[in-house]
Amino acid sequence: MSLRRSRLRAASVLTVCLTALAPATVTAASAPPGDQALQRQLDAFVRHSGGPPGAIAVLRTENGTRVVRAGVADVGTDRRPGSGDHMRIASTAKAFSGAVALTLVDRGALDLDDTLGERLPQLPDAWSSVTLRQLLNHTSGLPDYSRSEGFIAELQADPLHHFDSRRLLDYVADQPLLFAPGTQYRYSNSDNIAVALMAEAVTRRPYEGLLRGLVYAPLGLRSTSLPQGNRMPAPYLHGYTVNPPAAPEDVSEVIGMSGVWASGGIVSTPADMTRFIRGYAAGRLYGGQAVQQQRQWVEGASEPAGPGRNSAGLAVFRYETRCGVVLGHTGNTLGYTQLIAATPDGRRSLTFSVTSQITQSSDAKGLKRMRAVQENFVCALLRGGSQ
């Protein structure tokens, strides 16, 4: 397949998606019995027909770090996945915009009841009553720019097209709100674009700089960035489309990230994401009042749904599993599916990454299998053994 055809095919897949520590590696030979069971589950998930070429899970507790990995990071070389490998974190990047916004709320620069009309008066008057709180918990009613015909047409025409990330909402500026703000839950990529723009408006600093100063530095994230282009830093987990019986197709670098930006464009590593979710779930970047507001739950699920029963807070989700509760976020984009989760005190965490896109619409059975495996990993994390 030519590179051009590959990029066009990848662009079509992405538009479907948009609408919708140095730890030691655990191996079956040397791991405790519980870890052997986790290893077998992850191996089976990867080996299943249509499964991702690679997967890696990082479990961190008060007693140390375990890494369970299966498959390969690069089909071409058979290199194993590693916790220092870069990857696209997809919509888990929305938690980063939440971290920026809630830190600014904690510092008094923003208020959760600030409206788009007050902070971004250049946006349509019809959207003016939407609040920061509603953007963060996806009850805003903003139409999703990534579903718009104009955006999809540009992406399909040129998967490497450089979008003006700060003008992405222009694609839906002629549309009214989908519902009265605060009355419904509807996951939208537009919400976190607006959050980033509000943060820039009150600080007069680029969002990328706010990420570095308010999130990366305080949490010690050394391998995390928000690129505009399509290239991945080495080493990285290659992302694939999987359509048996055809061989997996590498789609890691076929689409630029300027059209995703604050809604899902960050590149990070399993090690950095472990540091992030431990700090984020525990509210280490802001005070207790912001944490209390963040954990006001409404009915709603992340995309794709995380393990157990999902409910939505402010840029964080509550996953109620059969073994207990963790807080976190999921994400999916072309070639990657992510889960980051931690106990509310941040002492125990799970980062679970696979190198293909698994969604309800594209692979409902695969998503069901993955959620079951994820819940078993959460149970191992919370109980100290396997399920």
Secondary structure as GFF3:
##gff-version 3
##sequence-region A 1 387
A	DSSP	alpha_helix	3	19	.	.	.	ID=ss1
A	DSSP	beta_strand	25	26	.	.	.	ID=ss2
A	DSSP	alpha_helix	33	47	.	.	.	ID=ss3
A	DSSP	beta_strand	54	61	.	.	.	ID=ss4
A	DSSP	beta_strand	64	71	.	.	.	ID=ss5
A	DSSP	beta_strand	87	88	.	.	.	ID=ss6
A	DSSP	three_ten_helix	90	92	.	.	.	ID=ss7
A	DSSP	alpha_helix	93	106	.	.	.	ID=ss8
A	DSSP	alpha_helix	116	119	.	.	.	ID=ss9
A	DSSP	three_ten_helix	125	127	.	.	.	ID=ss10
A	DSSP	alpha_helix	132	136	.	.	.	ID=ss11
A	DSSP	three_ten_helix	145	147	.	.	.	ID=ss12
A	DSSP	alpha_helix	149	157	.	.	.	ID=ss13
A	DSSP	three_ten_helix	165	172	.	.	.	ID=ss14
A	DSSP	alpha_helix	189	203	.	.	.	ID=ss15
A	DSSP	alpha_helix	207	211	.	.	.	ID=ss16
A	DSSP	pi_helix	212	216	.	.	.	ID=ss17
A	DSSP	alpha_helix	217	219	.	.	.	ID=ss18
A	DSSP	beta_strand	240	241	.	.	.	ID=ss19
A	DSSP	beta_strand	249	250	.	.	.	ID=ss20
A	DSSP	three_ten_helix	261	263	.	.	.	ID=ss21
A	DSSP	beta_strand	267	268	.	.	.	ID=ss22
A	DSSP	alpha_helix	270	281	.	.	.	ID=ss23
A	DSSP	alpha_helix	288	294	.	.	.	ID=ss24
A	DSSP	beta_strand	298	299	.	.	.	ID=ss25
A	DSSP	beta_strand	309	312	.	.	.	ID=ss26
A	DSSP	beta_strand	317	321	.	.	.	ID=ss27
A	DSSP	beta_strand	324	333	.	.	.	ID=ss28
A	DSSP	beta_strand	336	342	.	.	.	ID=ss29
A	DSSP	beta_strand	349	354	.	.	.	ID=ss30
A	DSSP	alpha_helix	364	383	.	.	.	ID=ss31
###
